[in-house]
């Protein structure tokens, strides 16, 4: 959050380290700013005379956009909660039967079954920020694996041997790929020679991790790197996202302009499917 003086363009930073600000409003006297913080859904107030300090207001749960009246000492804001759950579809039924599987009052996203089918990794903001979770295949015994407290953490993907989960997070401000033990422990950032990486997926043999690089520059591309990190290699020239290797390890499929494409794992024979 910054303030800029119109007379000479001088800019001063009031706050940093806030994971997104969807709404701001000036106080009537022009000395204070009310803003909303999406990851915990509260309203906060900061003062021009105290840069770096903010105080949570006693109202405004699940708030986003904010507007303050110039007279009358009134504040208006949007209050909203999104509820997204993970469902399971039984394909053996006739017709196939769907039921809720992983449920909370917040959002559950990006489910991924473990190789043996006994566990599901997913992302959820039920604890405040978006975090990586693991539960049993029937949706029970959910355990939180990360505690970053930000909005942008998720897309968990199991390694083929079931011993690691790769995911992406913008903790610290930059998108990076992390690896964590599904049984718990501290996540490890995958050291890659290029920065700004997300949407990881594993090769069938666990030797490589495919990922998207350059999304912030709106020129996203598919790369791969050793599962231990190191030098990354671009494998598709086409702007692309959501890489997924075929079970036989011959191709990497990806999305490009809402169409399905593929390229060989040696970066040859790139074509629309």
C-alpha positions in Angstrom: 0.0 0.0 0.0 1.5 3.3 -1.1 0.5 7.0 -1.1 1.6 9.4 -3.8 1.6 13.2 -3.5 -0.1 14.7 -6.5 2.0 18.0 -6.5 5.4 16.4 -7.1 4.8 12.7 -7.5 6.6 11.7 -4.3 5.6 8.2 -3.3 5.8 6.7 0.2 5.1 3.1 1.1 2.7 2.8 4.0 2.5 -1.0 4.4 4.2 -4.1 2.9 3.8 -7.9 3.2 0.0 -7.8 2.7 -1.2 -10.6 0.5 -3.5 -8.5 -1.8 -5.7 -5.5 -1.1 -9.1 -5.7 -2.9 -10.4 -2.4 -1.5 -9.2 0.9 -0.1 -11.0 4.0 1.1 -9.9 7.4 2.6 -11.2 8.7 5.9 -13.1 12.0 5.9 -10.1 13.9 7.2 -7.8 12.4 4.6 -5.3 11.1 7.2 -6.3 7.5 7.4 -7.0 4.6 5.0 -9.3 1.7 5.5 -8.5 -1.4 3.4 -9.6 -5.0 3.2 -7.3 -8.0 3.4 -8.6 -11.0 1.5 -6.8 -13.9 3.1 -8.4 -13.3 6.4 -11.4 -11.3 5.2 -11.1 -8.4 7.6 -11.1 -4.6 7.4 -8.0 -2.8 8.6 -7.1 0.8 9.1 -3.7 2.6 8.8 -2.6 6.2 9.3 -0.4 8.4 7.2 1.4 9.4 10.4 2.3 5.8 11.3 3.7 4.0 8.2 4.1 0.2 8.7 1.3 -0.1 11.3 -2.2 -1.3 10.8 -5.1 -2.0 13.2 -7.9 -4.4 12.5 -11.3 -3.0 12.8 -14.0 -4.7 15.1 -16.3 -5.3 12.1 -16.1 -6.2 8.4 -15.6 -10.0 8.5 -15.4 -11.4 4.9 -15.1 -7.9 3.5 -13.7 -6.9 0.1 -14.6 -3.7 -1.7 -14.7 -0.6 0.5 -16.2 2.9 0.2 -16.3 5.7 2.7 -18.7 8.7 2.6 -17.2 12.2 2.7 -19.9 13.2 5.3 -22.0 11.3 7.7 -19.2 9.0 9.0 -20.4 6.0 7.1 -18.6 3.1 5.6 -19.9 0.6 3.0 -18.3 -2.7 2.0 -19.0 -6.0 0.3 -19.4 -9.1 2.4 -19.2 -12.4 0.7 -18.1 -16.0 1.3 -17.3 -18.5 -1.4 -18.0 -22.2 -0.7 -16.4 -24.7 -3.0 -16.3 -28.4 -2.2 -14.7 -31.5 -3.8 -17.1 -34.2 -5.0 -16.6 -37.8 -5.9 -18.3 -39.4 -8.9 -18.9 -43.2 -8.8 -18.6 -44.3 -12.4 -19.8 -47.8 -11.7 -23.3 -46.6 -10.9 -26.0 -46.4 -13.5 -26.4 -43.5 -13.8 -23.1 -42.5 -12.1 -23.7 -41.2 -8.6 -22.0 -38.0 -7.3 -21.6 -37.0 -3.7 -19.7 -34.5 -1.7 -16.3 -35.8 -0.5 -14.2 -33.0 1.0 -16.3 -30.3 2.6 -15.9 -27.2 4.7 -17.5 -23.8 4.8 -14.7 -22.3 2.7 -13.0 -23.5 -0.5 -11.5 -26.9 -1.4 -9.6 -27.1 -4.7 -7.2 -29.1 -6.8 -7.7 -32.7 -5.6 -5.0 -35.3 -6.4 -5.1 -39.0 -5.5 -2.0 -40.7 -4.1 -0.6 -43.4 -6.3 -2.1 -46.2 -4.2 -5.5 -44.5 -4.0 -5.5 -44.3 -0.2 -5.0 -40.5 0.2 -6.1 -37.3 -1.5 -4.0 -34.1 -1.5 -5.9 -30.9 -2.0 -5.7 -27.1 -1.2 -8.1 -25.3 1.1 -8.5 -22.0 2.8 -10.5 -23.4 5.7 -7.8 -22.3 8.2 -7.5 -18.8 6.8 -4.9 -18.7 4.0 -4.7 -21.2 1.2 -2.8 -24.3 2.3 -2.0 -27.8 1.2 -3.9 -30.6 3.0 -4.0 -34.4 2.9 -7.0 -36.6 3.8 -8.1 -40.3 3.5 -9.7 -41.3 0.2 -13.1 -41.1 1.8 -12.5 -37.5 2.8 -11.9 -38.1 6.5 -8.9 -37.3 8.7 -7.8 -34.1 6.9 -4.3 -32.9 8.0 -2.8 -29.5 7.1 0.7 -29.8 5.6 1.6 -26.1 5.1 1.1 -23.0 7.2 2.1 -20.0 4.9 -1.0 -18.0 5.6 -1.3 -16.5 2.1 -3.8 -16.7 -0.7 -1.6 -18.3 -3.4 -0.5 -21.8 -2.3 -1.9 -25.0 -3.9 -1.9 -27.4 -6.9 -0.5 -30.3 -4.9 0.7 -33.3 -7.0 1.9 -36.7 -5.6 5.2 -38.2 -6.8 4.9 -41.6 -8.4 6.3 -43.4 -5.4 3.9 -41.5 -3.0 6.7 -40.2 -0.8 6.5 -36.5 -1.8 4.0 -33.9 -2.8 5.0 -31.0 -5.1 3.0 -27.8 -5.0 3.4 -24.1 -5.8 3.3 -21.0 -3.5 3.9 -17.3 -3.7 5.1 -17.1 -0.1 7.7 -14.3 -0.1 6.0 -12.7 -3.2 7.4 -14.9 -6.0 5.9 -18.1 -7.4 8.1 -21.1 -6.6 7.7 -24.9 -6.5 8.0 -26.7 -3.2 8.2 -30.4 -2.1 6.8 -31.8 1.1 6.6 -35.2 2.8 2.9 -36.2 2.9 3.4 -37.5 6.4 4.4 -34.0 7.6 7.5 -31.9 8.0 8.9 -28.7 6.6 8.4 -28.1 2.9 11.5 -27.6 0.8 11.7 -25.1 -2.0 13.0 -26.6 -5.2 16.0 -24.7 -6.3 15.6 -23.9 -10.1 17.9 -21.7 -12.2 14.9 -19.7 -13.4 12.3 -17.9 -11.2 8.6 -17.5 -11.2 7.5 -21.1 -11.5 4.2 -22.8 -10.7 1.7 -25.7 -11.6 4.1 -28.6 -11.1 3.5 -32.2 -12.2 5.7 -35.3 -12.1 7.1 -37.5 -14.8 5.9 -41.1 -14.7 9.3 -42.3 -13.3 9.6 -39.4 -10.7 12.9 -38.1 -12.3 11.4 -34.9 -13.6 9.0 -32.2 -12.5 7.2 -30.3 -15.3 6.1 -26.8 -14.5 4.9 -23.5 -16.0 7.4 -20.6 -16.2 6.7 -16.9 -17.1 3.0 -16.7 -16.2 3.5 -13.3 -14.6 4.9 -12.0 -17.9 1.8 -13.5 -19.7 4.1 -15.6 -21.8 3.8 -18.9 -19.9 5.8 -21.8 -21.2 6.3 -25.5 -20.2 9.7 -26.4 -18.7 11.1 -29.4 -16.9 13.7 -29.8 -14.2 15.2 -32.7 -12.2 13.1 -33.6 -9.2 16.1 -32.5 -7.1 16.2 -29.1 -8.8 18.9 -27.5 -10.9 18.9 -26.4 -14.5 15.6 -26.2 -16.2 14.9 -27.1 -19.8 12.1 -25.6 -22.0 10.2 -28.4 -23.8 7.5 -26.5 -25.7 7.8 -23.4 -27.8 4.1 -22.6 -27.8 2.7 -20.5 -24.9 1.2 -23.1 -22.6 0.0 -24.1 -19.2 -1.1 -27.2 -17.2 1.6 -29.7 -18.2 0.8 -33.4 -17.7 2.9 -36.3 -18.9 1.3 -39.3 -20.5 1.4 -42.6 -18.6 3.9 -44.1 -21.1 6.2 -41.2 -20.6 6.3 -40.4 -24.4 4.4 -37.0 -24.4 3.6 -34.0 -22.3 0.1 -32.7 -22.8 -0.7 -29.1 -22.1 -3.3 -26.4 -22.7 -2.8 -23.6 -25.3 -5.6 -21.1 -26.0 -8.2 -23.4 -24.7 -7.1 -26.3 -26.9 -5.2 -29.5 -26.1 -1.6 -29.8 -27.4 1.2 -32.3 -26.8 5.0 -32.4 -27.3 7.4 -35.3 -26.9 9.4 -35.3 -23.7 12.5 -34.6 -25.7 10.9 -31.3 -26.9 10.1 -32.5 -30.4 6.9 -33.1 -32.4 4.9 -30.3 -30.9 1.3 -30.4 -32.2 -2.3 -29.7 -31.5 -4.3 -32.7 -30.4 
